[in-house]
Amino acid sequence: MKFSIPEMTCGHCVRAIETAIKAADQGATVVCDLPSQTVAVNSSLSQDAVAHLLKAAGYDSTPAAA
């Protein structure tokens, strides 16, 4: 699944997002792309669950085309 996160602008954002997702699913793969402000997530969690984790970490997200 892929998310667009307009507020993701720096390394701190990337670490916060990776930490939030991996806290809920240690086996998740999280790939953040700062130039496109997108995050690709491979996880056993649902898309809604990941979106909730992102929101809880302080980042609004919208599903993005894969």
All heavy atoms as TSV, in Angstrom:
chain	resi	resn	atom	element	x	y	z
A	1	MET	N	N	0.844	-1.179	0.000
A	1	MET	CA	C	0.000	0.000	0.000
A	1	MET	C	C	0.884	1.234	0.000
A	1	MET	O	O	2.015	1.194	0.463
A	1	MET	CB	C	-0.953	-0.042	1.190
A	1	MET	CG	C	-0.290	0.015	2.563
A	1	MET	SD	S	-1.397	-0.383	3.923
A	1	MET	CE	C	-1.035	-2.122	4.118
A	2	LYS	N	N	0.353	2.293	-0.566
A	2	LYS	CA	C	1.139	3.515	-0.704
A	2	LYS	C	C	0.299	4.701	-0.254
A	2	LYS	O	O	-0.896	4.755	-0.518
A	2	LYS	CB	C	1.575	3.680	-2.157
A	2	LYS	CG	C	2.639	4.712	-2.383
A	2	LYS	CD	C	3.165	4.621	-3.803
A	2	LYS	CE	C	4.309	5.574	-4.026
A	2	LYS	NZ	N	4.845	5.474	-5.394
A	3	PHE	N	N	0.966	5.635	0.429
A	3	PHE	CA	C	0.292	6.813	0.956
A	3	PHE	C	C	1.016	8.076	0.517
A	3	PHE	O	O	2.241	8.102	0.457
A	3	PHE	CB	C	0.280	6.790	2.490
A	3	PHE	CG	C	-0.479	5.638	3.072
A	3	PHE	CD1	C	0.153	4.440	3.336
A	3	PHE	CD2	C	-1.827	5.760	3.368
A	3	PHE	CE1	C	-0.547	3.371	3.876
A	3	PHE	CE2	C	-2.533	4.699	3.908
A	3	PHE	CZ	C	-1.889	3.502	4.163
A	4	SER	N	N	0.256	9.107	0.255
A	4	SER	CA	C	0.795	10.436	0.011
A	4	SER	C	C	0.735	11.191	1.336
A	4	SER	O	O	-0.317	11.236	1.985
A	4	SER	CB	C	-0.050	11.158	-1.045
A	4	SER	OG	O	0.375	12.490	-1.176
A	5	ILE	N	N	1.880	11.769	1.750
A	5	ILE	CA	C	1.962	12.479	3.025
A	5	ILE	C	C	2.617	13.832	2.779
A	5	ILE	O	O	3.843	13.972	2.849
A	5	ILE	CB	C	2.745	11.654	4.068
A	5	ILE	CG1	C	2.130	10.275	4.201
A	5	ILE	CG2	C	2.774	12.388	5.411
A	5	ILE	CD1	C	2.834	9.355	5.161
A	6	PRO	N	N	1.812	14.862	2.472
A	6	PRO	CA	C	2.366	16.178	2.126
A	6	PRO	C	C	3.236	16.798	3.221
A	6	PRO	O	O	4.142	17.561	2.913
A	6	PRO	CB	C	1.130	17.039	1.870
A	6	PRO	CG	C	0.038	16.074	1.568
A	6	PRO	CD	C	0.364	14.829	2.354
A	7	GLU	N	N	2.982	16.464	4.494
A	7	GLU	CA	C	3.756	17.068	5.591
A	7	GLU	C	C	5.108	16.393	5.815
A	7	GLU	O	O	5.891	16.837	6.642
A	7	GLU	CB	C	2.963	17.023	6.898
A	7	GLU	CG	C	1.695	17.845	6.887
A	7	GLU	CD	C	0.492	17.047	6.388
A	7	GLU	OE1	O	0.586	15.810	6.267
A	7	GLU	OE2	O	-0.537	17.677	6.100
A	8	MET	N	N	5.401	15.308	5.104
A	8	MET	CA	C	6.674	14.601	5.268
A	8	MET	C	C	7.752	15.363	4.500
A	8	MET	O	O	7.802	15.311	3.276
A	8	MET	CB	C	6.555	13.165	4.756
A	8	MET	CG	C	7.814	12.341	4.990
A	8	MET	SD	S	7.668	10.631	4.445
A	8	MET	CE	C	7.676	10.835	2.670
A	9	THR	N	N	8.599	16.080	5.235
A	9	THR	CA	C	9.559	16.964	4.568
A	9	THR	C	C	11.014	16.745	4.960
A	9	THR	O	O	11.898	17.385	4.395
A	9	THR	CB	C	9.202	18.429	4.862
A	9	THR	OG1	O	9.208	18.624	6.279
A	9	THR	CG2	C	7.828	18.797	4.301
A	10	CYS	N	N	11.282	15.881	5.959
A	10	CYS	CA	C	12.669	15.747	6.427
A	10	CYS	C	C	12.917	14.368	7.023
A	10	CYS	O	O	12.006	13.557	7.166
A	10	CYS	CB	C	12.971	16.832	7.458
A	10	CYS	SG	S	12.045	16.634	9.004
A	11	GLY	N	N	14.146	14.139	7.403
A	11	GLY	CA	C	14.534	12.872	8.008
A	11	GLY	C	C	13.808	12.586	9.314
A	11	GLY	O	O	13.522	11.431	9.630
A	12	HIS	N	N	13.522	13.624	10.082
A	12	HIS	CA	C	12.779	13.434	11.330
A	12	HIS	C	C	11.397	12.860	11.029
A	12	HIS	O	O	10.922	11.958	11.710
A	12	HIS	CB	C	12.648	14.754	12.093
A	12	HIS	CG	C	11.788	14.634	13.300
A	12	HIS	ND1	N	10.441	14.909	13.275
A	12	HIS	CD2	C	12.068	14.227	14.562
A	12	HIS	CE1	C	9.931	14.685	14.477
A	12	HIS	NE2	N	10.905	14.271	15.274
A	13	CYS	N	N	10.745	13.371	10.002
A	13	CYS	CA	C	9.432	12.865	9.591
A	13	CYS	C	C	9.530	11.382	9.222
A	13	CYS	O	O	8.700	10.569	9.636
A	13	CYS	CB	C	8.898	13.645	8.394
A	13	CYS	SG	S	8.626	15.400	8.665
A	14	VAL	N	N	10.536	11.043	8.440
A	14	VAL	CA	C	10.735	9.662	8.010
A	14	VAL	C	C	10.889	8.752	9.223
A	14	VAL	O	O	10.240	7.702	9.312
A	14	VAL	CB	C	11.962	9.548	7.075
A	14	VAL	CG1	C	12.349	8.102	6.848
A	14	VAL	CG2	C	11.697	10.266	5.758
A	15	ARG	N	N	11.721	9.138	10.174
A	15	ARG	CA	C	11.933	8.307	11.376
A	15	ARG	C	C	10.646	8.164	12.187
A	15	ARG	O	O	10.336	7.083	12.680
A	15	ARG	CB	C	13.050	8.888	12.238
A	15	ARG	CG	C	14.445	8.606	11.678
A	15	ARG	CD	C	15.565	9.017	12.623
A	15	ARG	NE	N	15.543	10.434	12.957
A	15	ARG	CZ	C	16.016	11.405	12.184
A	15	ARG	NH1	N	16.544	11.110	11.018
A	15	ARG	NH2	N	15.974	12.659	12.571
A	16	ALA	N	N	9.890	9.246	12.313
A	16	ALA	CA	C	8.645	9.202	13.082
A	16	ALA	C	C	7.636	8.253	12.427
A	16	ALA	O	O	6.963	7.467	13.108
A	16	ALA	CB	C	8.054	10.601	13.211
A	17	ILE	N	N	7.551	8.305	11.114
A	17	ILE	CA	C	6.622	7.448	10.379
A	17	ILE	C	C	7.054	5.989	10.468
A	17	ILE	O	O	6.250	5.102	10.763
A	17	ILE	CB	C	6.518	7.926	8.916
A	17	ILE	CG1	C	5.743	9.250	8.880
A	17	ILE	CG2	C	5.876	6.877	8.031
A	17	ILE	CD1	C	5.829	9.995	7.569
A	18	GLU	N	N	8.342	5.719	10.238
A	18	GLU	CA	C	8.835	4.348	10.330
A	18	GLU	C	C	8.622	3.789	11.736
A	18	GLU	O	O	8.182	2.640	11.898
A	18	GLU	CB	C	10.320	4.293	9.970
A	18	GLU	CG	C	10.590	4.528	8.503
A	18	GLU	CD	C	12.068	4.609	8.179
A	18	GLU	OE1	O	12.904	4.788	9.099
A	18	GLU	OE2	O	12.394	4.507	6.979
A	19	THR	N	N	8.921	4.572	12.750
A	19	THR	CA	C	8.777	4.129	14.135
A	19	THR	C	C	7.323	3.822	14.462
A	19	THR	O	O	7.026	2.795	15.092
A	19	THR	CB	C	9.323	5.200	15.106
A	19	THR	OG1	O	10.711	5.393	14.815
A	19	THR	CG2	C	9.160	4.782	16.546
A	20	ALA	N	N	6.407	4.666	14.032
A	20	ALA	CA	C	4.983	4.470	14.323
A	20	ALA	C	C	4.468	3.168	13.706
A	20	ALA	O	O	3.756	2.396	14.365
A	20	ALA	CB	C	4.177	5.652	13.809
A	21	ILE	N	N	4.842	2.908	12.466
A	21	ILE	CA	C	4.351	1.706	11.788
A	21	ILE	C	C	5.006	0.454	12.363
A	21	ILE	O	O	4.341	-0.536	12.652
A	21	ILE	CB	C	4.563	1.811	10.269
A	21	ILE	CG1	C	3.692	2.956	9.719
A	21	ILE	CG2	C	4.243	0.494	9.574
A	21	ILE	CD1	C	3.979	3.330	8.282
A	22	LYS	N	N	6.321	0.504	12.561
A	22	LYS	CA	C	7.025	-0.678	13.074
A	22	LYS	C	C	6.671	-0.991	14.525
A	22	LYS	O	O	6.804	-2.129	14.963
A	22	LYS	CB	C	8.527	-0.526	12.874
A	22	LYS	CG	C	8.902	-0.658	11.407
A	22	LYS	CD	C	10.399	-0.634	11.214
A	22	LYS	CE	C	10.733	-0.845	9.773
A	22	LYS	NZ	N	11.060	-2.219	9.459
A	23	ALA	N	N	6.189	-0.012	15.282
A	23	ALA	CA	C	5.747	-0.279	16.649
A	23	ALA	C	C	4.509	-1.176	16.636
A	23	ALA	O	O	4.308	-1.988	17.542
A	23	ALA	CB	C	5.449	1.023	17.378
A	24	ALA	N	N	3.695	-1.053	15.605
A	24	ALA	CA	C	2.482	-1.855	15.493
A	24	ALA	C	C	2.723	-3.159	14.735
A	24	ALA	O	O	2.020	-4.147	14.956
A	24	ALA	CB	C	1.385	-1.053	14.801
A	25	ASP	N	N	3.695	-3.177	13.837
A	25	ASP	CA	C	4.027	-4.376	13.051
A	25	ASP	C	C	5.533	-4.395	12.820
A	25	ASP	O	O	6.037	-3.750	11.908
A	25	ASP	CB	C	3.277	-4.363	11.717
A	25	ASP	CG	C	3.613	-5.572	10.849
A	25	ASP	OD1	O	4.357	-6.479	11.296
A	25	ASP	OD2	O	3.125	-5.614	9.707
A	26	GLN	N	N	6.232	-5.140	13.676
A	26	GLN	CA	C	7.696	-5.176	13.598
A	26	GLN	C	C	8.204	-5.714	12.267
A	26	GLN	O	O	9.300	-5.384	11.838
A	26	GLN	CB	C	8.261	-6.017	14.733
A	26	GLN	CG	C	8.076	-5.379	16.090
A	26	GLN	CD	C	8.667	-6.237	17.209
A	26	GLN	OE1	O	9.096	-7.358	16.987
A	26	GLN	NE2	N	8.662	-5.693	18.413
A	27	GLY	N	N	7.410	-6.515	11.594
A	27	GLY	CA	C	7.829	-7.100	10.324
A	27	GLY	C	C	7.509	-6.239	9.121
A	27	GLY	O	O	7.798	-6.621	7.987
A	28	ALA	N	N	6.940	-5.076	9.349
A	28	ALA	CA	C	6.560	-4.207	8.240
A	28	ALA	C	C	7.786	-3.674	7.512
A	28	ALA	O	O	8.829	-3.438	8.112
A	28	ALA	CB	C	5.719	-3.040	8.753
A	29	THR	N	N	7.628	-3.491	6.216
A	29	THR	CA	C	8.631	-2.823	5.404
A	29	THR	C	C	8.082	-1.436	5.082
A	29	THR	O	O	6.971	-1.316	4.571
A	29	THR	CB	C	8.884	-3.595	4.094
A	29	THR	OG1	O	9.301	-4.918	4.410
A	29	THR	CG2	C	9.950	-2.912	3.264
A	30	VAL	N	N	8.854	-0.401	5.416
A	30	VAL	CA	C	8.419	0.975	5.212
A	30	VAL	C	C	9.468	1.686	4.360
A	30	VAL	O	O	10.626	1.748	4.740
A	30	VAL	CB	C	8.253	1.710	6.567
A	30	VAL	CG1	C	7.758	3.128	6.351
A	30	VAL	CG2	C	7.335	0.938	7.506
A	31	VAL	N	N	9.046	2.194	3.214
A	31	VAL	CA	C	9.956	2.910	2.321
A	31	VAL	C	C	9.405	4.317	2.118
A	31	VAL	O	O	8.355	4.499	1.502
A	31	VAL	CB	C	10.108	2.186	0.965
A	31	VAL	CG1	C	11.039	2.969	0.051
A	31	VAL	CG2	C	10.615	0.765	1.166
A	32	CYS	N	N	10.114	5.290	2.660
A	32	CYS	CA	C	9.710	6.690	2.551
A	32	CYS	C	C	10.479	7.354	1.411
A	32	CYS	O	O	11.691	7.194	1.316
A	32	CYS	CB	C	10.000	7.431	3.852
A	32	CYS	SG	S	9.078	6.796	5.278
A	33	ASP	N	N	9.762	8.081	0.569
A	33	ASP	CA	C	10.372	8.813	-0.536
A	33	ASP	C	C	10.096	10.299	-0.323
A	33	ASP	O	O	8.992	10.782	-0.597
A	33	ASP	CB	C	9.806	8.325	-1.859
A	33	ASP	CG	C	10.444	9.013	-3.060
A	33	ASP	OD1	O	11.547	9.574	-2.910
A	33	ASP	OD2	O	9.839	8.983	-4.144
A	34	LEU	N	N	11.096	11.013	0.210
A	34	LEU	CA	C	10.910	12.434	0.505
A	34	LEU	C	C	10.583	13.283	-0.729
A	34	LEU	O	O	9.679	14.116	-0.657
A	34	LEU	CB	C	12.132	13.001	1.225
A	34	LEU	CG	C	12.212	12.720	2.722
A	34	LEU	CD1	C	13.542	13.207	3.282
A	34	LEU	CD2	C	11.064	13.373	3.456
A	35	PRO	N	N	11.281	13.116	-1.858
A	35	PRO	CA	C	10.978	13.978	-3.010
A	35	PRO	C	C	9.511	13.897	-3.462
A	35	PRO	O	O	8.918	14.899	-3.824
A	35	PRO	CB	C	11.925	13.480	-4.101
A	35	PRO	CG	C	13.077	12.901	-3.348
A	35	PRO	CD	C	12.456	12.272	-2.114
A	36	SER	N	N	8.927	12.695	-3.422
A	36	SER	CA	C	7.531	12.554	-3.850
A	36	SER	C	C	6.557	12.621	-2.676
A	36	SER	O	O	5.346	12.590	-2.884
A	36	SER	CB	C	7.329	11.239	-4.604
A	36	SER	OG	O	7.477	10.132	-3.725
A	37	GLN	N	N	7.107	12.692	-1.466
A	37	GLN	CA	C	6.317	12.738	-0.232
A	37	GLN	C	C	5.330	11.573	-0.166
A	37	GLN	O	O	4.154	11.736	0.135
A	37	GLN	CB	C	5.603	14.079	-0.079
A	37	GLN	CG	C	6.581	15.221	0.104
A	37	GLN	CD	C	5.919	16.577	0.193
A	37	GLN	OE1	O	5.077	16.907	-0.621
A	37	GLN	NE2	N	6.293	17.336	1.209
A	38	THR	N	N	5.858	10.367	-0.461
A	38	THR	CA	C	5.048	9.157	-0.389
A	38	THR	C	C	5.729	8.128	0.504
A	38	THR	O	O	6.943	8.159	0.713
A	38	THR	CB	C	4.815	8.533	-1.780
A	38	THR	OG1	O	6.084	8.219	-2.366
A	38	THR	CG2	C	4.020	9.455	-2.684
A	39	VAL	N	N	4.899	7.224	1.015
A	39	VAL	CA	C	5.381	6.126	1.839
A	39	VAL	C	C	4.764	4.837	1.312
A	39	VAL	O	O	3.539	4.748	1.164
A	39	VAL	CB	C	4.986	6.313	3.321
A	39	VAL	CG1	C	5.421	5.122	4.153
A	39	VAL	CG2	C	5.587	7.587	3.875
A	40	ALA	N	N	5.609	3.859	1.014
A	40	ALA	CA	C	5.146	2.540	0.613
A	40	ALA	C	C	5.285	1.624	1.824
A	40	ALA	O	O	6.334	1.598	2.469
A	40	ALA	CB	C	5.963	2.014	-0.553
A	41	VAL	N	N	4.223	0.906	2.140
A	41	VAL	CA	C	4.204	0.053	3.320
A	41	VAL	C	C	3.791	-1.353	2.918
A	41	VAL	O	O	2.773	-1.546	2.251
A	41	VAL	CB	C	3.214	0.590	4.385
A	41	VAL	CG1	C	3.198	-0.306	5.603
A	41	VAL	CG2	C	3.558	2.022	4.764
A	42	ASN	N	N	4.579	-2.336	3.326
A	42	ASN	CA	C	4.217	-3.736	3.169
A	42	ASN	C	C	4.035	-4.260	4.582
A	42	ASN	O	O	5.003	-4.372	5.339
A	42	ASN	CB	C	5.319	-4.494	2.421
A	42	ASN	CG	C	4.931	-5.929	2.134
A	42	ASN	OD1	O	3.848	-6.379	2.494
A	42	ASN	ND2	N	5.831	-6.653	1.495
A	43	SER	N	N	2.784	-4.556	4.937
A	43	SER	CA	C	2.472	-4.903	6.319
A	43	SER	C	C	1.267	-5.820	6.372
A	43	SER	O	O	0.442	-5.836	5.447
A	43	SER	CB	C	2.176	-3.619	7.108
A	43	SER	OG	O	1.694	-3.917	8.395
A	44	SER	N	N	1.152	-6.545	7.473
A	44	SER	CA	C	-0.050	-7.357	7.691
A	44	SER	C	C	-1.205	-6.489	8.178
A	44	SER	O	O	-2.344	-6.939	8.239
A	44	SER	CB	C	0.248	-8.459	8.715
A	44	SER	OG	O	0.630	-7.883	9.951
A	45	LEU	N	N	-0.925	-5.242	8.508
A	45	LEU	CA	C	-1.961	-4.318	8.947
A	45	LEU	C	C	-2.805	-3.866	7.754
A	45	LEU	O	O	-2.320	-3.825	6.629
A	45	LEU	CB	C	-1.329	-3.080	9.598
A	45	LEU	CG	C	-0.467	-3.318	10.826
A	45	LEU	CD1	C	0.279	-2.054	11.204
A	45	LEU	CD2	C	-1.323	-3.813	11.979
A	46	SER	N	N	-4.049	-3.499	8.016
A	46	SER	CA	C	-4.913	-2.995	6.951
A	46	SER	C	C	-4.507	-1.574	6.571
A	46	SER	O	O	-3.812	-0.882	7.331
A	46	SER	CB	C	-6.375	-3.000	7.409
A	46	SER	OG	O	-6.572	-2.003	8.400
A	47	GLN	N	N	-4.972	-1.133	5.414
A	47	GLN	CA	C	-4.684	0.226	4.976
A	47	GLN	C	C	-5.255	1.227	5.967
A	47	GLN	O	O	-4.606	2.226	6.289
A	47	GLN	CB	C	-5.266	0.459	3.581
A	47	GLN	CG	C	-4.919	1.824	3.011
A	47	GLN	CD	C	-5.270	1.939	1.541
A	47	GLN	OE1	O	-5.336	0.946	0.832
A	47	GLN	NE2	N	-5.502	3.135	1.088
A	48	ASP	N	N	-6.456	0.965	6.478
A	48	ASP	CA	C	-7.063	1.862	7.461
A	48	ASP	C	C	-6.239	1.920	8.742
A	48	ASP	O	O	-6.085	2.989	9.340
A	48	ASP	CB	C	-8.497	1.433	7.790
A	48	ASP	CG	C	-9.476	1.749	6.670
A	48	ASP	OD1	O	-9.154	2.580	5.801
A	48	ASP	OD2	O	-10.569	1.151	6.670
A	49	ALA	N	N	-5.711	0.775	9.162
A	49	ALA	CA	C	-4.902	0.737	10.386
A	49	ALA	C	C	-3.618	1.554	10.213
A	49	ALA	O	O	-3.225	2.302	11.109
A	49	ALA	CB	C	-4.569	-0.704	10.768
A	50	VAL	N	N	-2.985	1.427	9.056
A	50	VAL	CA	C	-1.757	2.191	8.799
A	50	VAL	C	C	-2.083	3.687	8.733
A	50	VAL	O	O	-1.357	4.510	9.303
A	50	VAL	CB	C	-1.058	1.715	7.510
A	50	VAL	CG1	C	0.124	2.608	7.171
A	50	VAL	CG2	C	-0.596	0.263	7.665
A	51	ALA	N	N	-3.187	4.040	8.085
A	51	ALA	CA	C	-3.585	5.449	8.013
A	51	ALA	C	C	-3.823	6.008	9.413
A	51	ALA	O	O	-3.447	7.144	9.713
A	51	ALA	CB	C	-4.829	5.604	7.151
A	52	HIS	N	N	-4.409	5.206	10.293
A	52	HIS	CA	C	-4.645	5.633	11.676
A	52	HIS	C	C	-3.309	5.836	12.405
A	52	HIS	O	O	-3.150	6.815	13.144
A	52	HIS	CB	C	-5.508	4.606	12.405
A	52	HIS	CG	C	-5.770	4.962	13.829
A	52	HIS	ND1	N	-6.650	5.956	14.209
A	52	HIS	CD2	C	-5.244	4.475	14.977
A	52	HIS	CE1	C	-6.652	6.050	15.524
A	52	HIS	NE2	N	-5.805	5.167	16.018
A	53	LEU	N	N	-2.366	4.949	12.191
A	53	LEU	CA	C	-1.046	5.094	12.811
A	53	LEU	C	C	-0.359	6.367	12.334
A	53	LEU	O	O	0.263	7.080	13.126
A	53	LEU	CB	C	-0.167	3.879	12.485
A	53	LEU	CG	C	-0.568	2.565	13.129
A	53	LEU	CD1	C	0.224	1.415	12.512
A	53	LEU	CD2	C	-0.372	2.614	14.635
A	54	LEU	N	N	-0.461	6.645	11.049
A	54	LEU	CA	C	0.135	7.872	10.505
A	54	LEU	C	C	-0.507	9.100	11.132
A	54	LEU	O	O	0.185	10.038	11.513
A	54	LEU	CB	C	-0.017	7.900	8.977
A	54	LEU	CG	C	0.781	6.836	8.218
A	54	LEU	CD1	C	0.343	6.789	6.757
A	54	LEU	CD2	C	2.263	7.085	8.332
A	55	LYS	N	N	-1.832	9.082	11.254
A	55	LYS	CA	C	-2.552	10.207	11.859
A	55	LYS	C	C	-2.131	10.381	13.318
A	55	LYS	O	O	-1.899	11.504	13.776
A	55	LYS	CB	C	-4.060	9.972	11.746
A	55	LYS	CG	C	-4.896	11.088	12.301
A	55	LYS	CD	C	-4.797	12.321	11.435
A	55	LYS	CE	C	-5.806	13.362	11.876
A	55	LYS	NZ	N	-5.644	14.613	11.144
A	56	ALA	N	N	-2.009	9.274	14.040
A	56	ALA	CA	C	-1.596	9.330	15.445
A	56	ALA	C	C	-0.182	9.882	15.592
A	56	ALA	O	O	0.146	10.520	16.597
A	56	ALA	CB	C	-1.699	7.946	16.082
A	57	ALA	N	N	0.657	9.661	14.567
A	57	ALA	CA	C	2.029	10.185	14.581
A	57	ALA	C	C	2.073	11.653	14.160
A	57	ALA	O	O	3.129	12.279	14.201
A	57	ALA	CB	C	2.916	9.345	13.665
A	58	GLY	N	N	0.917	12.194	13.735
A	58	GLY	CA	C	0.856	13.606	13.383
A	58	GLY	C	C	0.874	13.900	11.894
A	58	GLY	O	O	1.096	15.040	11.491
A	59	TYR	N	N	0.621	12.887	11.076
A	59	TYR	CA	C	0.699	13.063	9.625
A	59	TYR	C	C	-0.610	12.692	8.949
A	59	TYR	O	O	-1.068	11.556	9.062
A	59	TYR	CB	C	1.843	12.221	9.042
A	59	TYR	CG	C	3.171	12.620	9.581
A	59	TYR	CD1	C	3.712	11.973	10.690
A	59	TYR	CD2	C	3.884	13.666	9.023
A	59	TYR	CE1	C	4.937	12.373	11.222
A	59	TYR	CE2	C	5.112	14.066	9.546
A	59	TYR	CZ	C	5.622	13.405	10.645
A	59	TYR	OH	O	6.813	13.810	11.167
A	60	ASP	N	N	-1.198	13.635	8.238
A	60	ASP	CA	C	-2.369	13.346	7.414
A	60	ASP	C	C	-1.880	12.615	6.183
A	60	ASP	O	O	-0.826	12.931	5.631
A	60	ASP	CB	C	-3.091	14.620	7.010
A	60	ASP	CG	C	-3.775	15.302	8.186
A	60	ASP	OD1	O	-4.308	14.578	9.059
A	60	ASP	OD2	O	-3.782	16.538	8.245
A	61	SER	N	N	-2.661	11.632	5.751
A	61	SER	CA	C	-2.260	10.862	4.571
A	61	SER	C	C	-3.476	10.565	3.701
A	61	SER	O	O	-4.601	10.574	4.183
A	61	SER	CB	C	-1.597	9.545	4.992
A	61	SER	OG	O	-2.544	8.708	5.645
A	62	THR	N	N	-3.200	10.321	2.444
A	62	THR	CA	C	-4.223	9.853	1.531
A	62	THR	C	C	-3.634	8.679	0.752
A	62	THR	O	O	-2.425	8.659	0.491
A	62	THR	CB	C	-4.662	10.947	0.536
A	62	THR	OG1	O	-3.511	11.445	-0.156
A	62	THR	CG2	C	-5.381	12.087	1.241
A	63	PRO	N	N	-4.471	7.703	0.418
A	63	PRO	CA	C	-3.958	6.594	-0.388
A	63	PRO	C	C	-3.420	7.129	-1.707
A	63	PRO	O	O	-3.994	8.042	-2.300
A	63	PRO	CB	C	-5.187	5.701	-0.621
A	63	PRO	CG	C	-6.125	6.057	0.514
A	63	PRO	CD	C	-5.878	7.520	0.788
A	64	ALA	N	N	-2.318	6.559	-2.153
A	64	ALA	CA	C	-1.701	6.976	-3.415
A	64	ALA	C	C	-1.642	5.778	-4.348
A	64	ALA	O	O	-1.619	4.619	-3.901
A	64	ALA	CB	C	-0.283	7.512	-3.161
A	65	ALA	N	N	-1.604	6.041	-5.627
A	65	ALA	CA	C	-1.482	4.959	-6.607
A	65	ALA	C	C	-0.143	4.252	-6.414
A	65	ALA	O	O	0.875	4.890	-6.183
A	65	ALA	CB	C	-1.581	5.520	-8.019
A	66	ALA	N	N	-0.183	2.951	-6.488
A	66	ALA	CA	C	1.026	2.158	-6.239
A	66	ALA	C	C	2.028	2.234	-7.340
A	66	ALA	O	O	2.054	2.687	-8.330
A	66	ALA	CB	C	0.667	0.702	-6.024
